Amino acid sequence: MALKEYKKKRDFKKTPEPGLGGALRQAQGKPLRFVVQKHHARALHFDFRLEHRGVLKSWAVPKGPPLKAKERRLAVMVEDHPFAYRIFEGRIPKGEYGAGTVKIWDQGVYAQVTPFDQGIKKGHLTFVMLGKKLKGEYALIRIAKDPKNWLLIKANKKI
């Protein structure tokens, strides 16, 4: 199950985060969604999430997504989140995983330039984003052979 790690880290009797009911979205023929959430937890960071196969593939970006061409930001891959998480805003209670405030910073649709599964496997995923703040071509590039550490890069192309 793609959301096994997500479920294991949370007590849904204590956290307002979305549970797993209706977790998977069937996106056939629909635009793929993305969301970036500003997360005031132990340390401020941004949660970068791309819809794929009904869930949100997720990366924590400590300094926030790049806005200028050729900017690079560390993006640490974390567990998949349910599709319903794309609209989550609120406070995760103290003592719970990810405790702190979550607010939507940007959201929109994206299109794959490289096929998602192939890009994740090879460590180089390219996509075009159409959000309010994030627009244009971006890439996620895995650092060396580390499966969790990636760079999020804004391409030099405008749309």
Buried (B, 14 or more C-beta within 10 A) or exposed (E): EBBEEBBEBBEEEEBEBBBBEEBBBEBEEEEBBBBBBBBBBEEEBBBBBBBBBBBBBBBBBEBBBBEEEEBEBBBBBBBBBBBBBBEBEEEBEEEBBBBBBBEBBBBBBBEBBBEBEEBBEEBBBBBBBBBEEBBBBBBBBBBEEEEEBBBBBBBEEEE
